[in-house]
Amino acid sequence: MSESEATRTEASPSEATPWETVIGLEIHAQLATKSKIFSGSAIAYGAPPNAQANLVDLGYPGVLPVLNAEAVRMAVKFGLAIGARIAPHSVFARKNYFYPDLPKGYQISQYELPIVGQGSIDIVLDDGTKKRVGVTRAHLEEDAGKSLHEGLPGVSGIDLNRAGTPLVEIVSEPDMRSAKEAVAYMKKVHTLVRYLEICDGNMQEGSFRCDANVSVRRRGAEKFGTRAEIKNLNSFRFVEKAINYEVERQIDLIESGGKVKQETRLYDPDKGETRSMRSKEEANDYRYFPDPDLLPVVVNETFIAAVRASLPELPDQKAVRFSSQYGLSAYDAGVLTASRELAAYYEEVASEVPGEPKLAANWVMGELAAALNREGLESDGGKLPATRLAGLLKRIADQTISGKIAKEVFEAMWASGAGADAIIEEKGLKQITDSSAIERAIDEVMAKNPVQLADYRSGKDKLFGFFVGQVMKATQGKANPAQLNELLKKKLPG
């Protein structure tokens, strides 16, 4: 897709495009239980094929499922976090279809009576405005197994380690109007399930993935267009690219006189396109009916109250507190609370450097975040504990080093694990705060640059920066910037 096409897809209502995109997401979050939802098999990632599948998972005749109470607690925890109604009575159903990695011939899921009802999640758009996305429902279900093809020429292998893994499927309303909104919503859900500690959010391992329902309609139309479902998207980047491609495909198809078919499609990241997988099934194709081997799930107010009491401070609540307690902008607070680990790290740094919450925020969002991204880490991983970063910020605050030198010290700290003071001492990086020493450096620079000095005094004020740079160069970047500016303002005019 060309850049201009991508731009057309993301166009706002005020722009010329006559088309509106409609998107709903079905997010599958693997619950962080120790065993499967209906059996005692482990769910640890990376086990040899079929090493974590017992007779219940394999669908042997006569075996009976037993519900994992922890999976129920986690689903209720999510529902309470999004302000949803928790169903006092919910039912598991059999979703019937045939596929080689589904040994029973049906998947145990919830259909008409899910455990979590309607709720909502707020996202922040690029322009800083908030948008509320409705959540239709969140229901418990078991995962299927996995077909393997690599290294098996001419045949497919079946690994049933994932069969029976507990999932909560979070179904949104069709409230999103661009791929960017869909990604913002998916990221918010990702943040939330990790805050709640009900899912590790590992997308590479398949713990967090989504199906995107995408359609287009003429702007101003009330009726939704025919939708296509893009299955198993396991990265934020793929979600955005797949939706943008699919929107453009549907618009081109309609504008050329064709019709969009309701179907299931797959996204090919190598080609950057979606392709047809099968016609989209309706609910009646699955012949849902209540599972006769499982009793209805009944949760009372005492249980719900206990789960509610276990809720942590949620991302939006934490962001409001950060703004109030630390005087941070809504943007800064949002960035710092997007990860539970990053928020805790920031608070520890801020507590170690009293009176400098903005300085701490800048460094956690700036240098630290860049270093983590560079190495693909989500937290400091022990490389730079919060107390050690705080030690560096103390040296900035007391003017031992400048902000520029601090970046050099940070890189050395990240690489070696040494503390700020040791590196500053070893490299001789202490800032020059002796006014007389800075004045001597200014005098030398003025003497070496008589032409520029004359030009400055004749009205070329922009040369002030030239003199700042020359003095910094002469002092190897160690002159205190604030003192240097004040002294230059006094000495340059003559």
Helices and strands as residue ranges (DSSP letters): H 3-9, E 19-30, H 69-81, E 89-90, E 92-96, E 106-110, E 119-124, E 130-142, E 146-148, E 157-159, E 166-172, H 179-195, E 208-218, E 228-233, H 236-255, E 263-268, E 273-279, G 283-286, E 289-290, E 297-298, H 301-309, H 315-326, H 330-336, H 340-352, H 357-363, I 364-368, H 369-374, H 386-397, H 403-416, H 420-427, H 435-448, H 450-457, G 461-463, H 464-474, H 481-491
